[in-house]
Amino acid sequence: MININAISKRYSNTDAPVLSKLSLTVADGESVSIRGASGSGKSTLLSLIAGFESPDSGSITIGSQTLPFSSEKNADRFRRQALGVIFQSYNLIECLNVWDNIAFTSRLKGNSDDEYQLHIMGLLGITHLKNKPAHQLSGGEQQRVAISRALVHKPTLVLADEPTGNLDEATSDKVSAALYDTCQSLKTTLVVVTHSDDVARMAGQQRWLRHGQLHSEPA
Ligand SMILES: Nc1ncnc2c1ncn2[C@@H]1O[C@H](COP(=O)(O)OP(=O)(O)OP(=O)(O)O)[C@@H](O)[C@H]1O
């Protein structure tokens, strides 16, 4: 469960706060999609939930963990154990092949499972890329590898920033269905930032970020 209570965040170079007393609750295994104009603060919100940055005020609780983390070591441990993050810029390890990129976190965590990894890769249509070096992949292929890596270690929370931004419509439908279905079957909480109405509508809760707060209706 994520419980975000009245968080605010202002950067020194912005006049108004990016987030202003924003609150959100998502239960275990539930999903929420967040849409909003470019620059409205969607990525900032994900970064705060992941603990990469801290809010100026308000609180964030994920399961039994209340942020901020007591040390960077605890933050690393929490992220490795509990979090799957799909970044806008995939962050693959270029010198590793697809299989080793996807297995990276589960090996660190000690729960790698070849059969499950193949299952996830099959859902995302990338089994044939198994041995290909990451630096030879197209943008859409990298995106699906990044999604597989986020799911395969069975995290309790997945944060996805534009997870289908680089995919054609048919692939986007298939990949977003795999993302939502896998999270639901693992009882993983899912927060998806997207510009796609189709991807957003698959979530249990739909929210729109504007003027620093989340709304239940578009403007
Ligand atoms: N590290 C930072 N330092 C200063 N300003 C920042 C930083 N990160 C984000 N901002 C500013 O905060 C605002 C919100 O940015 P953010 O990336 O969260 O928006 P977004 O809704 O994710 O946008 P997009 O849809 O274009 O990805 C922008 O004005 C951006 O310039």
The ligand as an SDF file (V2000), in Angstrom:
LIG
                    3D

 31 33  0  0  0  0  0  0  0  0999 V2000
   15.8340   18.1950  -10.6380 N   0  0  0  0  0  0  0  0  0  0  0  0
   15.1300   19.2730  -11.0030 C   0  0  0  0  0  0  0  0  0  0  0  0
   15.6050   20.5090  -10.7750 N   0  0  0  0  0  0  0  0  0  0  0  0
   14.8940   21.6010  -11.1110 C   0  0  0  0  0  0  0  0  0  0  0  0
   13.6920   21.5720  -11.7100 N   0  0  0  0  0  0  0  0  0  0  0  0
   13.1610   20.3730  -11.9740 C   0  0  0  0  0  0  0  0  0  0  0  0
   13.8590   19.1530  -11.6470 C   0  0  0  0  0  0  0  0  0  0  0  0
   13.0820   18.1030  -12.0260 N   0  0  0  0  0  0  0  0  0  0  0  0
   11.9630   18.6400  -12.5740 C   0  0  0  0  0  0  0  0  0  0  0  0
   12.0090   19.9900  -12.5390 N   0  0  0  0  0  0  0  0  0  0  0  0
   10.9700   20.9110  -13.0020 C   0  0  0  0  0  0  0  0  0  0  0  0
    9.7510   20.5030  -12.3920 O   0  0  0  0  0  0  0  0  0  0  0  0
    8.6590   20.5870  -13.3130 C   0  0  0  0  0  0  0  0  0  0  0  0
    7.9800   19.2360  -13.4270 C   0  0  0  0  0  0  0  0  0  0  0  0
    8.8490   18.3340  -14.1270 O   0  0  0  0  0  0  0  0  0  0  0  0
    8.4790   16.7950  -14.3450 P   0  0  0  0  0  0  0  0  0  0  0  0
    9.6130   16.1770  -15.0970 O   0  0  0  0  0  0  0  0  0  0  0  0
    8.1130   16.1970  -13.0420 O   0  0  0  0  0  0  0  0  0  0  0  0
    7.1890   16.9250  -15.2680 O   0  0  0  0  0  0  0  0  0  0  0  0
    6.4020   15.8010  -16.0960 P   0  0  0  0  0  0  0  0  0  0  0  0
    4.9620   16.0120  -15.8220 O   0  0  0  0  0  0  0  0  0  0  0  0
    6.9630   14.4610  -15.7820 O   0  0  0  0  0  0  0  0  0  0  0  0
    6.7510   16.2020  -17.5920 O   0  0  0  0  0  0  0  0  0  0  0  0
    6.8210   15.3040  -18.9550 P   0  0  0  0  0  0  0  0  0  0  0  0
    5.4220   14.8290  -19.2320 O   0  0  0  0  0  0  0  0  0  0  0  0
    7.3010   16.2890  -19.9620 O   0  0  0  0  0  0  0  0  0  0  0  0
    7.8110   14.1790  -18.7070 O   0  0  0  0  0  0  0  0  0  0  0  0
    9.2460   21.1290  -14.6090 C   0  0  0  0  0  0  0  0  0  0  0  0
    9.0520   22.5280  -14.6360 O   0  0  0  0  0  0  0  0  0  0  0  0
   10.7200   20.7900  -14.5060 C   0  0  0  0  0  0  0  0  0  0  0  0
   11.5080   21.7260  -15.2060 O   0  0  0  0  0  0  0  0  0  0  0  0
  1  2  1  0
  2  3  1  0
  2  7  2  0
  3  4  2  0
  4  5  1  0
  5  6  2  0
  6  7  1  0
  6 10  1  0
  7  8  1  0
  8  9  2  0
  9 10  1  0
 10 11  1  0
 11 12  1  0
 11 30  1  0
 12 13  1  0
 13 14  1  0
 13 28  1  0
 14 15  1  0
 15 16  1  0
 16 17  2  0
 16 18  1  0
 16 19  1  0
 19 20  1  0
 20 21  2  0
 20 22  1  0
 20 23  1  0
 23 24  1  0
 24 25  2  0
 24 26  1  0
 24 27  1  0
 28 29  1  0
 28 30  1  0
 30 31  1  0
M  END
$$$$
